Amino acid sequence: MTNPLGFGCLRLKPVPTESAGPGFDLLAESGTDAREPIAQLVAQYGWPLRSLFRHDATLEDVFVELTRRD
């Protein structure tokens, strides 16, 4: 199955925000900076964008993700 977002998106999930608008957490493939393709997609559809940032996972982040029980 191809990725409809057109870049290395592994997971996209909604997250709560303090503002009235929706929030999303996107997990991209290692070494992928998805900010530019996301910004282009947002502009193409005229969606409001309040913040966009990159978070590089620490070893602790990876451990918590791997050992977390869903």
LORO-772668 format. One record per residue (C-alpha): x, z, y; residue number from 1. Coordinates in steps of 0.5 Angstrom, whole numbers, plus 500, padded with zeros to 3 digits. Layout:
! LORO-772668
<node><x>X</x><z>Z</z><y>Y</y><k>NUM</k></node>
...
//
This chain:
! LORO-772668
<node><x>500</x><z>500</z><y>500</y><k>1</k></node>
<node><x>503</x><z>498</z><y>507</y><k>2</k></node>
<node><x>503</x><z>503</z><y>513</y><k>3</k></node>
<node><x>498</x><z>501</z><y>518</y><k>4</k></node>
<node><x>502</x><z>505</z><y>523</y><k>5</k></node>
<node><x>507</x><z>500</z><y>522</y><k>6</k></node>
<node><x>513</x><z>505</z><y>522</y><k>7</k></node>
<node><x>516</x><z>510</z><y>517</y><k>8</k></node>
<node><x>510</x><z>515</z><y>517</y><k>9</k></node>
<node><x>509</x><z>519</z><y>511</y><k>10</k></node>
<node><x>504</x><z>524</z><y>513</y><k>11</k></node>
<node><x>499</x><z>524</z><y>519</y><k>12</k></node>
<node><x>494</x><z>530</z><y>520</y><k>13</k></node>
<node><x>490</x><z>533</z><y>525</y><k>14</k></node>
<node><x>492</x><z>540</z><y>528</y><k>15</k></node>
<node><x>489</x><z>545</z><y>533</y><k>16</k></node>
<node><x>490</x><z>544</z><y>541</y><k>17</k></node>
<node><x>489</x><z>549</z><y>547</y><k>18</k></node>
<node><x>487</x><z>543</z><y>550</y><k>19</k></node>
<node><x>480</x><z>539</z><y>549</y><k>20</k></node>
<node><x>483</x><z>533</z><y>546</y><k>21</k></node>
<node><x>485</x><z>532</z><y>539</y><k>22</k></node>
<node><x>492</x><z>534</z><y>536</y><k>23</k></node>
<node><x>496</x><z>531</z><y>531</y><k>24</k></node>
<node><x>502</x><z>532</z><y>527</y><k>25</k></node>
<node><x>506</x><z>526</z><y>524</y><k>26</k></node>
<node><x>511</x><z>526</z><y>519</y><k>27</k></node>
<node><x>516</x><z>520</z><y>519</y><k>28</k></node>
<node><x>521</x><z>518</z><y>514</y><k>29</k></node>
<node><x>528</x><z>521</z><y>515</y><k>30</k></node>
<node><x>532</x><z>518</z><y>521</y><k>31</k></node>
<node><x>526</x><z>514</z><y>524</y><k>32</k></node>
<node><x>524</x><z>516</z><y>531</y><k>33</k></node>
<node><x>517</x><z>514</z><y>531</y><k>34</k></node>
<node><x>516</x><z>516</z><y>539</y><k>35</k></node>
<node><x>516</x><z>508</z><y>541</y><k>36</k></node>
<node><x>512</x><z>505</z><y>536</y><k>37</k></node>
<node><x>507</x><z>511</z><y>537</y><k>38</k></node>
<node><x>507</x><z>510</z><y>545</y><k>39</k></node>
<node><x>506</x><z>503</z><y>544</y><k>40</k></node>
<node><x>500</x><z>504</z><y>540</y><k>41</k></node>
<node><x>497</x><z>509</z><y>545</y><k>42</k></node>
<node><x>498</x><z>504</z><y>550</y><k>43</k></node>
<node><x>495</x><z>498</z><y>547</y><k>44</k></node>
<node><x>488</x><z>502</z><y>545</y><k>45</k></node>
<node><x>488</x><z>506</z><y>552</y><k>46</k></node>
<node><x>488</x><z>513</z><y>549</y><k>47</k></node>
<node><x>490</x><z>519</z><y>553</y><k>48</k></node>
<node><x>497</x><z>522</z><y>551</y><k>49</k></node>
<node><x>499</x><z>529</z><y>553</y><k>50</k></node>
<node><x>505</x><z>530</z><y>550</y><k>51</k></node>
<node><x>510</x><z>527</z><y>545</y><k>52</k></node>
<node><x>516</x><z>530</z><y>542</y><k>53</k></node>
<node><x>521</x><z>529</z><y>536</y><k>54</k></node>
<node><x>522</x><z>535</z><y>532</y><k>55</k></node>
<node><x>528</x><z>535</z><y>527</y><k>56</k></node>
<node><x>527</x><z>539</z><y>521</y><k>57</k></node>
<node><x>532</x><z>545</z><y>520</y><k>58</k></node>
<node><x>534</x><z>547</z><y>513</y><k>59</k></node>
<node><x>529</x><z>553</z><y>513</y><k>60</k></node>
<node><x>523</x><z>548</z><y>515</y><k>61</k></node>
<node><x>525</x><z>544</z><y>509</y><k>62</k></node>
<node><x>525</x><z>550</z><y>504</y><k>63</k></node>
<node><x>518</x><z>553</z><y>507</y><k>64</k></node>
<node><x>515</x><z>546</z><y>506</y><k>65</k></node>
<node><x>517</x><z>545</z><y>499</y><k>66</k></node>
<node><x>515</x><z>552</z><y>497</y><k>67</k></node>
<node><x>509</x><z>552</z><y>501</y><k>68</k></node>
<node><x>502</x><z>553</z><y>496</y><k>69</k></node>
<node><x>497</x><z>549</z><y>499</y><k>70</k></node>
//
